[in-house]
Amino acid sequence: MRPALFLKPLVAALLSGALLAAAPLSARDVLPQATLDAAAQLRERALGDATAYALIESLTTEIGPRLPGSEADARAVEWAKARFAALGYDKVWTEPVTFPKWERRSERAAVVGTHAQPLVITALGGSPAGDVTAGLVRFDSLDALEAADPATLRGKLVFVDVPMARSRDGSGYGVAGPVRSRGPSIAARKGAAGYLMRSIGTSPHRVANTGITRFDADVTPIPSAALSLPDADQLTRLLRLGAVDVHLALDVGWNGEYTSQNVIAEVTGRERPEEIVLIAGHLDSWDLGTGAVDDASGVGITMAAGHLIAQLPQRPRRTVRVVAFANEEQGLIGARSYAETHGGADVIAHHVIGAESDFGAGRIYGFNTSAPAGERATSDAIAEVLRPLGIDYLEDKGSPGPDISPLAAKGGAWGWLGQDGTDYFDLHHNADDTLDKVDPDAVAQNTAAYAVFAWLAAESEGGFGSAPKAEDAPAH
């Protein structure tokens, strides 16, 4: 249906009072059929476009691993600025993000004594340096560690051995996560000399998974590292034979402060430029692989989606903003900075919706938004256009991406484009996170989904319910 033919009966109905003001909008009220047809054409064009994969290849090849605060971090910022400019965005700028700098210099571990053998480990981000040789005490849960008598742990190496479950939605990560985030502080408080943990991952390969830990203010940090899954199993078998001593040597630690940048680009809206549809990835990565699935893929997918929108005959009604966030890995540092700058009560409603690609490069299988009942017309329309991509409308699923969560906490609406993460934790934060694991066809499907989502959200007459939370609302 052409827009003019659609609008005439709508206007007539409004003038006659046939439509009640309180009636919820339908998908056709917020997005005419011609716009949905154009979105379908955008979807098909994106499926045949290789821009996203080329960007992923470029970032992982030319820059490589991008540890926050490293020399490669600075090169990645320059890379992103140049790529955004070349891709036809109307505006590109950076915003500074300052944080403590953590460095990895060397790491090693080995069983010593009767069954001497090397172990594959990696230091946890945030660990201090240290050289420890001590007896190993194993726990099969964090609860067991918390219940342990401190007298049994003084001067020992704590080993927490908790497997992570494989799942499409990554829910196993949330269950196992406290072993890394809380375990080292618990062990330090009980007098342990060091901390080892089974990697939070699912890879059968001999690769260890890093990730950030932060020590509680009331404890003295201890050297902390993760073991590959085969090495964790090996230690468990050795402990069945008797006492085990392990040597752990880490040359790592905090080293001053560093200022990186959030890199931001826009396709400026033709009618409502102050209203923003935000899509994002994060530019940094851990240093063991080349950060291909975490999160060069997200950067490439969202950059390419914005590029495809910029190639359309006219700009979208609202602004489409793409952000390559700084230092997600060490605590959403760039995202928190962005939310402080752009998430005030006077502007949060102008962030119409945000979505982040930060769960690898698997195909998207589900879509949802946080729009409340009565404001789901645009979500319904987007779901229609996404369905041919094999994406189901899962209205009871999803959550904001990590870097969108600070805006969501202030009342910003979020979109969820759920990627299949069944194999994601085979690669997450370890040395196997490299370009060869990225499927170009899956990347194209992701790009098509993000392009459709961002463009229809920007074209729509409707919204998704963004509004400042009560605590952020301006005083009257």
N, C-alpha and C positions, 0 to 999 in steps of 0.2 A: 504493500500500500504506500503511495506517495505521501510525503508529509502534509502537503496542502489538503489532499483528500481526507487525511486522518484528522486534521485540525478543525475542518469545517463542522462536522457533527459534534465534536467535543465542545467547540465554542457555543454552538446552538444549544447544546444540552445545559451548559453552564448558565446561559442567558435565560433559559426556561425554568431553571431551578431543578432540572431533572437529576443532577448530580448533587448529592448532599456534601457539605463541606467536610463532614466527619468521616466520609467513606474513605477507606484506604486506597491509595493509588495502585493501579495495576501496572504490569510491565509495559503495556502499550501506552499508558499515560506518560511514562517517564522516558521511553525510548521508542520512537516510531519505527515502523517496519523497515523503512529505507535505511535507517541507522543500523538496525540489526543485520540487514543484508550486507551493508558495507563492512560490518564487523566480521561476518563470515568470510568475505573476500580477504580481509586483513589476516584472518586465521590461516587461510590457504596459502597466502603469500609467505607468511612466516614459516610455514612448514617446509617451504622450498628454499629458505634463506640460510646461508652458512655464516652469517656475521657473528653469532654468539659463539660458535665453536672456534672461529678464528680468533676471537678475543681471548677465550680461555687458553688456547694454544700460545698466543702471544704473551700473556701475563705469566704463565708458568714456565715458558721457555726463556724469555728475555729477562725476567725479574727473578723467577724461581721462588724459593721459600721467602716469606715476608714476616719475620718475627717482629712484633711491635718494638720500635726503638732502634732497629738495625739500619744499616746502610741501605739494605734492600727495601725497607719501609719507605725511605725517602724517594728511592727510584720508582717505587710503585705509585706514589702520589703523582709524580711527574708523568708517568705512563698514563694514569687515569685522566689527568687534565688534557693531555694531548689526544687521547682516544675520544673523549667526549666532544672536543672541538671538531675533530675530523668527522664525527658521525652526524653532524648537522644540528646539534642542540643550539637553542637560541642564547643560552647563558650558561657559563661555567664559572664556578668559584670554589674557594676552599675556606674552611673554618678551622681554627687551631684547636687541638686536643692535646693536653699535657698530662703526662702520667709517669710514674716510676718505671725505670727501665730494668728489665730482668735479662740476664745473659746466661747462655749455656756455653761453657768452654770445653769441658771434658767430663766423661762419666764412665764408670766401669764397676763391675761387681763380679764376685766369684765365691763359690763354695771353697773353703779351705779345710785342710785336714785329710782324713782318710779317703774321702770321696771327692777330692779337689777337682773343680771344673769351672769354666767361665759361665756367667749368666748374662742373658740379654736384658738390659734394663734401660730406662730413660728417666732422667730427673723430672719431677713434677715442676711446672712453672710456679715460682714463688718459693721453691726450696732454697735453703742456704747451702753453702759449701760444707763439706765435712769428710773425714776419713775415719771410718768406724770398722772395727772387727769385733763381732759379738755373736753370742748364741741367738738362734732364731726361735721366736715364740709365735706359733700360728693360731689364727682365729678364723672361724668360718662365717662370722657375721660381725657387723659393727656393734650390735647389742652385746655380744660376748666380750668384745674388747672393752666396752664401757663398764661391764660388770667385773672385769678382772681386778684382782688385788694388786695395787701398785708395787707392793714388795716383790712380786714375781716378775716385774717388767723393768726394774731399775737396771740401766746399763745394757739392756737387751735390744735386739732388732725385732720390732713387731712386724709380723707378716699377716695381712688380712687377705683372705682368699675367697672372694665372693664372685661367682660367675654372673655374667650379664646375659639375659635372655634375648634372643634374636626376634625382631618383630618388624612388621611393615611400617608402623607408626613411630618406632623408636622409643616406645614407652619403657623398655628395659633400661634405658639410659637414666631416666629419672629415679628408678629404683636403686641402681648401683651407684649413682652419682655421689651420695654422701661418703662413700668409702674414700673418695679422693678429696672432697671438700672439707669433711669433718674429721676423718680418720687421723691425719697427721697431728692435729691439735690434741685429740684425745690421747694418743700415744705419748706426745710430749708432756702433757700434764701428769701422766702416770710415771714419768721418769725414764722413758725409753731413750736409747741413744740414737735410734734411727728408725725409719719406717719404710717398709716394702709392701706393695699391694699388687694383686692380680690386675692387669690392665682392664680398664673399662672398654671392652671391645669384644668382637666376635671372630676375629681372624684366626685361622688355624696356623698361620705362618709365624715364624719366629721374629715378630716385630712387636715392639712395646709402644703403648699409647700414652702420650703425655697429656697435659691439661693443667689448668691453674688450680692451686690450692692456696688458701690464705689462713695464716695462723691466728688464733685468738690472741687478743692483746695481753692476756695474763700468762702466756706461756713463752718459753724460749724455743724458737724454731729449731727443728732437727732435720738432718738430711733425709729427703723423702723421694722415693722413686717407684716407678711401675715396672713390673716384669711382663715379658711376653707370656702368652697363655701356655705354650709348651714349657717354659721355664718355671712358671708357677706350679704346673703339674709335677715337674721334676722335683721341685723342693718338697712338695707334699709326699711324694714317694720316698724321698731320702729321709724325711722325718719319721716315717714308719720304721726305718732301720735303726733309728737312734738320734741322738743329739746332732745338730748341724750348726756349724759356725760359718758366717758369711762375712766377707770383706766388701764394704761399700765405700767407694771414693767418688765424690762429686766436686767438681770445680765449677760452680754456678753461683748466681746470686744477683741481688739488686745492685745497680750501679748508677746512681744519680737519677735525674729526670730527663725526659725527652718530650719534644713537641712535634706531633704528627698533624695530620689534617683529615677532616672529613672532606671528601671531594663530591661536589654537588652540581648537578646540571638540570636544566629545565627545557621543556617544550612549552612555551608560554601560551596560556589560554587566550582565545580570541575574544571572549565575552566576560569571563570571570577569572582574570589572571591571579587574583588573590586567593582563590580556592584551589587547594592542592590535593592531587592524587599522588601518593608517594609509593614508589617501588624501590627496593634496595637489595644490596648484598653487602658483605664486608670485605675490605681490601686486604687486611692482614691475614696471616696464617701462622701455624706452628712451623718449626724449622726442620722437621725430620724428612718430610716429603717435599713436594712443590705446591701443596695447597690447591690441588686441582678440583677436588670435589668440595673442599672446605677452605675458601669459598670462591675460588676463581670462577667456578660454574655459576654461582649466584650473581657475581659481578657481570659476567658475560651475558647471561640471560636477560638481566634487567637493562643493561646498557643497550643491547640489541633490540629489546622491546620498545624502548623509547626512541631509538633510531628509526624503527619501522613506522612509528606514529609520526615522527618528524617528516617522513617522506610522503605522507598523505596530502591530498590536494589542498586541504585547509587545516589550520591548527584546531585542536579540540576546544570545546567550550571552556573547560577548566584547564589549569596548568598541570602537566604531568612532570613530576620531579623525580629524578633518579639520584640516589645517594650511595656512594661507596664509603661505608663507615670505617673509621679507624678503630683499631684495637678492640674488636669484639671479644677476642679470645681470652683476654685477661680481666673480663668483667664488664662488657658492654660500655667501655669507656667513651667511645665516640658517640654511641647512641644516647647515653645519659647527657653528654654535653649538648647534643642536638636538642633533646627534649627540654633542657634548661633554657636554651636560646629561643626555641620555636614553640614551646608547649605551654606558654602562659595562658591564663584564662581568657585573655582578650583575643587570642589567635588559635586556640586549640580547635575550635569549631571550623576554622578554615582549612584544617587538615581533614579533608572529607573522608579519606580512608587511607590506610597504609598496609603494605604487604611486603614480606621479605623472602627471598630465595636463599635459604641457608640450611638445606638438608640434602646436599649432594646434587647429583645429576640424574637421578632416577625419574621415570615417567610420573607425571602428576595423575593421581587417581581420584582425588576428591576436592570439592570446593565448598566453601562456606564463608560467611561474613558474620560479624558481631551485630549486624543491624537488628534492632528489636522488632517485634511484631508490629505491623502497621507501617514499617519503613523498609520492607523487604522487596519492594517492586523492582529496584535496580538489580538486587542480588538475583532475583528470579530470572530477569532478562539475561544477565550474564551467564547464568547456569545453562540457559537454552543454547547459547552459542558455544559454550565449552563442551557440551555433551558429545558432539562428533569427534572430539579428541580422546574419547574414552574416559571422560571425567564425570563422576557422579556428583549430584547435589546432595551433600551430606549435612543436613541442617542441624544435626545435634553433635557435630564434630568440629575439631580445629581449635586453634589458639593463635595469638599473635606470634610472629617470628621473634627471635631473641632481641634484635635491634629495634623492633616495633614496640616491644613491651613497655619501655619507658613512656612512650607517647600514649599507649593504651591505658597505662596507670593514671594518666591525667585526664582520661575521658575520650581519647581518640578512637575512632572505629578502626577495625582491622579486617583484612581479608586473609583467608587461608587457602593456599593452593598446595594440597598435601602430596608430597612426593613419596614414591615407594622407597622406603629406607631399609628394605630387607637386608641388603648387603652393605649399607652405609658404614656400619661400625666394624666392617672388615678393614676399612681405610682410615677412619676418623682419627686424626691426631697421630698418625704413625707414618713410617717411611714408605708405605705402599700407596699413599695418596699422591698419585702421579697421573699425567694426562692420558696414559693408555687405558685407564679405568673409565674414561668418559665416553659415552655412546653419542655420536653426533645426532642420530635420529631422535633419541630421548631429549637431547638439548633443544632440538628444533621444536618438539612438542611443548616443552616448557616455555620456550620463547613465544610460541603462538598463544599459549594460555595467558601469559603475562601481558602480551600486547592487547589481546581482547579485553582482559580484565581492566587494564589501565585506561584504555580508550573509551570503553563503554561507561566506566565510572566517571570519566571526565566529561563525556557527552551528555550524561543523564540530567534530567530535570530534578531527579530525586536525590536523596542522600542516604546515609547509613547510620545516622544517630550520633555523630560526633558532638560532644558537648562537654564543657568542663565539669569535672567531678565536684561534688559539693565543697570539698576542702580547698579547691582551686578557684571556685567561683568568686567573682569580684564582690567586695562588701557593698552593701546598700546603705 
